[in-house]
Amino acid sequence: MTGLRSLTAPVARAGTAPGTAARPRATLALTSAATTVTLMTYTAPMVTLPDTAKALHTSVSAQAWLLNGTPLGLAALLLVAGSLADDHGRRRVFLAGTLALGLTSALGAFTTTTWQFTLARIAQGAASAAILASSLGLIVHAFPGPRGRLHATGVWGAFVSGGIAVGPLVAGALPTWRVAYGVLGAAALLLAAFGTRALAESRAPRGGRPDVLGALTFGPALVALIAALTLGRDGWLRAPVGVLFAAAALLLAAFVAVEARSGAPMIDLGLLRHARFLASSAGGLFTGLAVIGMFSFLPALLQQTMGLTPLATAWLFLLWSGLSFAVALQVKHLAGRVPARAQLGLGFALHTIAVVSMLGAIGSGSWTRMLPGLIVGGLGSGLLNGALPLLAVESVPRDRAAMGSGAQQTFRYIGSCAGVALTIALATSAGSPARGANVALVVSAVLAVAGAVSVLALRERPAE
């Protein structure tokens, strides 16, 4: 499956379990709902972080773990989950993920220490990986035509923004953060029950043995990398950080060697020669670094400096996330007129303008200074969330849609882990919250510019 022909050659429709047929509307509704709950779980700590840290007696230096637990689990298992879904059944992986998310979210509500909560969040991330990676595979199977696939991936991408919008609002409105996780866990279990009846199985088996060695090298490599990035904020020259970076490098090298020899690799390394796949990966990485990293910690920073309540903060940030949802829902109308990479470039440009306009807002003590940046940033985030899913499935053969989704989102959540750790380090190490926030905003703008350049500079090579 190498060469440009592998991306464009027609393939047989992915296998379906005997006696079942895909139900497009039910599939789109259920995968979108599960994605919303997944992102609600992911974003809940954005407004509950101060209360959670206080209840768990979490030090400032350890608060990055409260935010980075879920993206760690996501980054480590997205590619594995995507490969398993394509080879062994997307419905099976999706249902396992929703069930696991329900159980681990409920368990998170009963944790009493920072490490218990972090482990619960990592488990939530692993479950979320199964949901997010398999969802696009289920959608591509249910909508085989280009127009239907364009509409469905656009709707799904919008519900990524929808979950980001609703999660902080629900978490802030409920009495405590523990109740919030209990409610989210119950919602995930309910979706698992619906999924057993509404979804048809599909797969694209390639034959050969499962890529066990690939999973055993890739997952631990990302865990080591993300742990190093999170611990690094307390000092990049410390021995544990260096050991973790070295372990990550060695394991990633081993992963590449394993994939090059595997008959059924988790990821076809030949895809790295294609601009669309690289643009999808770069778009996910810089979305995590610049956008998710900044907006994950900014709500907690506003609560600490301006005295806003969790619910008031959630309403304020609904301006950003609500606009993101609305824009992502309309991005499908740009297809055919504006290339996905151009949409990503524009999204990064709008984010740059947004964070630059926020400079000085924390020091002013006025939340109204944030409004223009939240509006422009919401427009940019919507373009990113709307374009990335379509680019992810278009960058790989159709029967490997779950793998393509897993690859792009792996880079997205690696970026978010690094972005959160970097934002917290900058915001808490500059002498004052106002000065630290300004430094973090400038760095976010620089990363967004780098993201725009990376996706726009890539050009597809001529077919061999």
N, C-alpha and C positions, 0 to 999 in steps of 0.2 A: 504493500500500500504506500509506495513512494512515488514521487513525481507529481506534477500538477494534475495529471489525469486522474489520480486517486481522489481528488477533491471534486471532480466534475463528472466522473463516469456514473451512469445510472446503476443503482443497486436494487436488489429485490427488496420488497417490503419486509420489514423485520418480522420474525416469526411471532405468531399469536397462539396462545394456548387453545387447544381443541375446544370447539363449542362456544367460544367467546368472540365478541367483536368490540372494537373500540367504540366508546360513546363520547364523541368529541366534546359536546357541551358539558357533560358531567365530568369528564377528565379535566377540562380547563377550569371549571368551577372548583373542583376539589384540590387540584394542584395549586391554584392561586390562593385558596383559603389556607392550605397548609403552609405555603410560603409566607403568607401574612403572619400566621402564628409564629413561624420560625423567626422572622425578623422582629416581631414584637418581643420574643424572648431575648433575642440578641440585643435589642436597644433598651430594654427595661432599666439596666443600670445607669443609663445616661442621666436620669433624673433621681434615681434612688441611691446613687453612689454615696452621698454624705451620710444618709441614714443607715445604709448597709455597713459602711465602714465603722460607724459609731457602735452599732449593735455587735459587730464582730471584733471590735477593738483593733481595727486594721490601721497600721501606721501609714503615713503619707507615702513612704517609699514602697509600700506593698500594695497600694491601691491600683497600680497598673495590672496586678494579677486579677483583681475583681472584674476589670474590663476585658482583659486579654484571655480569660479562660475559654470562652466560647469560640473566638476566632482561632485559638490554638487548635482546638478539636476539629474545627472546620478545615483549616489549612492542612492538617495532617491526614485527613481521611477523604477529602473531596475527590481526589483523583482515584483513590482506591474504590470509593463508592461508585463513581461513574463507570469504571471498568467492570465492576461486579454487576451493576445494573444492566449494562449492555449484554454481558455474557450470560448472566444467570437469571435475569428477570427484573424489569424495572418496577413492576407492581410489587413484587416481593420485597425489593430494597426499600421502596417508598413506604410500604406498610410497616416494615421493621423500624424505619426511622421515625414515623409518627408515633408508634407505640413507645419507643425508647425516649422520645422527647417528652411525652406525657409523664412517664415515670421519673425521669431525671429532673424535670422541672419541679414536680411535686416534692421530690427528695431535697432539692435545693431550698425549699421553704423551711425545712427543719434543721438546717445546718447551724452550728454554733461557733465555728472558728473560721478564720480566713482560709485555711487550707481545705477544710471541708467544702466550703462554698466554691472555692476555685476548682476542686475536683469535680463537683457537681456541674459547674459551668463547662469544663472540658468535655464531660460526658454529654451535655446538651449540644455542644458543638459537633461531636461525633454523630449524634442523632440527626442534627440539622444537615450535616454533609450528605447523609443518605437521602434526605428529602429534596434538597436543592439539586443534587446531581441527577437524581432519577426523574425529577419533575419535567425537565426539558425533553428528556428521552421519551416520556409518556406523551407529551404534547406533540412532538414531531411524528410519532407513530399515529396519533389520533388525527392529525392534520397533515396528510402527505402532500397536498398541493401547495405551491408557492404562496398563493394569496392567503389561504387558510393558515399556513405556518407563520406568515408575516403578522397576521392579526393576532394569533394566539400568543406568539412570543412577545408581542407588544403589550398585550394585556398582562401576561405573567410578569414582565419587567415592571409594569406600573404597580403591581401588587408588592413587589420588592419595596418600592417607595411607600406604598400604603402601609406596610408593616412598620416601616421606620417611623411613619407619621403617627400611627395609632398606639404603638408600643409605649412610648413615654407618657402619652396622655392617660392610658389605662393604668399604668403603674403609678402615676402621680395621683390619680383619682381614688384609688383603692386605699383602705385604711393604713396598711403597712406593706412593705416590700415582700413580706412572707405571704400575705394574702395574694399579692400579684402573681407570684410564681405558682401558687396553688391553682388560681384561675386559669393561667396559661397551660398548666399541665392537664387540667380537665378538658380544655378545648382541644388539645392535641389528641387525647385519648378518644374524644368524640369523633374527630376526623378519621382516626384509624378505623373506627367501627364503620363509618360510612364508606371508607375506601374498600373494604372487603366486598361490598356489593356493587360499587359504581365503576371500578376500574377493571380493564381487561389487561391480561398479561401480554408482554411483548419482550422480545430479546433479539439479539443479533449474534448468535454464538459463532466464534471463529475456529472452534476446535482447539485441540492442544490442552495442556495442563494450565490450571490457574497460575497467575504470576505471583506466587507466594513470596519468592525472593524479592521481587520488586516492591511488594507491600512492606516487607520486613526491613527494607533499606530506606524507602522513601518516607514512610510515616515517622520513624525515629529521627531521621535527618531533619525534618521540619520541626519536630518537637524540640530538638536541640537548638536549632536556629532561632526559633521564637523565644525559647527560654533565655538564650544569650541576649537577644534584643531587649527583653523585658528586664533582665538583671543588669544590663549595661548602664542603665540610667544612674545606678549607684557607683559607677566607676568602670570604664571600659578596659582598664589595664589589670583588673583583678583576675587572679588565677582561674576561678570557676568560669568566668566569661570566656577567657581564652580557650579553655578545655572544651566548652560547649561549641564554640565556633569551629574548632579543629574537628570535633566529632561530626558536626554538620557537614563540613567539607568532605571528609572521608566517606561518609555514608552517601552523600550525593554522587560522588565519583563512583562508588560501588553500584549505585542505582543505574547510572548511565551505562556502565559495563553490563549489568544484568539485562537492561532493556535492549541493548544492541544485539544480544544473543538469544533473547526469548522468542519462542514461536508465537506467543500471544501476549505481547507486552501491554502494560497498562497504558502506555502512551507511545505512539509511533514517532520515533525520533526524527523521521523524515519530514514530519510536519513543521519542524523548526526551520525548514528552508522556505516556508511559505509566508508571505507578508501578512495575509489575513489572520493566520494563527498567531503570529508574533504580535500583531496589532491588538488582537483580542487579549492576549496575555499581558501586554504592556498597559493596555487600558484598564484591566482589572487591577494590576499592581499599583498604578499611580492613583486610581480611585481610592484604594485603601490608604495609601500613604498620605495623600493630600486632603481628601474629603472626609473619609470615615475617621481617620486619626484626629483631625481637628474637631469635627462636630461630635465626636464621642465624649470628649472631655470638656468642651465649652459649656454645656449646661451645668455641670458641677462647679465650674469656675464662676459662673454667674451667681449660683446659689451662695457660694462662699464670699463673694465680693459685694454683691448687691442685696443679699438677704432675701432673694426670691424663694417662695415655697416650691416644692417639687411640681405641684399642679400648675402654678403660675409659669414656671419654666417650660413645662410641657406645652402649654397654650402658646407661649411665645415661639417655641421652636416648631409648632404646627404650621406656622407661616412658611418656614423653610421646607419641611417635609410634605406638607399638603400641596404646595406648588409643585414639588418634585413629583408627587403622585399624578397630578393633573397633566403635567407636561409629558411624563413617561407614557401616559395613556394615549396621547396624541402623536407620539413619535412615529407610529406606524404609517401615518399619512405622508411622512417625509421620504419613505422608502421609494427608490426609483428616481427620485429627484435630488436627494442629498445623500451621498454615500455615508455608511455607518461611521467610517473613520473621520469624515468631516464633522459629523455630529459629535463625536467624542472630542475632537479638537475644539469645537465651539463650547462644549460643556466645560472643558478644562479652562478655557479663556474666561468664561463667565464666573467660574469659581475664583479665579485669580482676582478679578474685579471685586468680587464679593468680600474676600478676606482683606484686601487692601482697604476697602471702604470701612472696615470695622476697626482699623487702627485707632487707638486712643479711646475706644468705646468703654473698655473696662475701667480705665482711669477716670473717665468722666462721671461714673456712677449712675448713668442714665441708660436704661434699657432701650429707650427709643432710638438711641444712636445705632442700635443693632439692626433696626428694621430694613433700611435699604440693602444692607449686605445679606440679610436673610432672604429677601425677595429675589435678588439676583442669584444668590447661591442656590435657591430652590429651583430656579430655571435651569441652571447648569447641571445640578444633580439629576433632574428629570431627564435631560438629554443623555447623560451617562447611563442611567439605569434603563432607559428605553433602548439604547443602541447596543449595549453590551450583550444581552441575551441573543439577539439576532446575529450579531457578529460571531458569537461563540458557536452557534449551530451551523452557520455558513462556512466556518473556517475548517470544518472537518467533513468527511463523508457522512451522509444522512444516517447511516446505520450506526455511527459512533457519536451520536448527539450527546448522550449522557457523559461520555468521556470528554468531549469538547467543553461542555458546561463545567464539568469538574475541574478541568485544567484552568480555565479562565478564572473561576471562582477561587481556586487554590491561590493563584497570584493575588487576587483581591484581598483575601484574608491574611496572607503573609504581609501584604502592604499595610493592612489595618493594624495588625499587631505591632509592626515597627512604627507606624504612625502614632498610635496611642502612646507607646513608650517614649517616643521622641517628644510628643506634645507635652506630656506630663513632666518630662525632664526639663524642657525649656521653660514651661510655665511656672515651675516651682524652684528654679535655680538661678533666677535673674535678680534676686534681691527684693522684688515686690511683685504681687500678682499682676499689676498693670503692665509693668515692664516685661515680665515673662510672657504675658499674653501677646504683647506686640511682637516679640521675637518669634513666638510660635506661629503667629499669623503670617509674618514675612516668609518664614520657612515653608509654610503651607502654599503660599503663592508661588515660590520658586519651584516647588515640587509639581504644582499644577502646570506651570509653563513647560517643565521637562516632560510631563505626560503628553501635553499637546504636541510637542516637537517629535516625541517618539512615535506616536500613532500616525502623524501626518508624513513623516519622512520615509516610512516604509513603502516600498513599491514591489509589486509582484514580479518575479523574474519570468522571462519568456519560457514557454514550455520547451522541454528538452526533446 
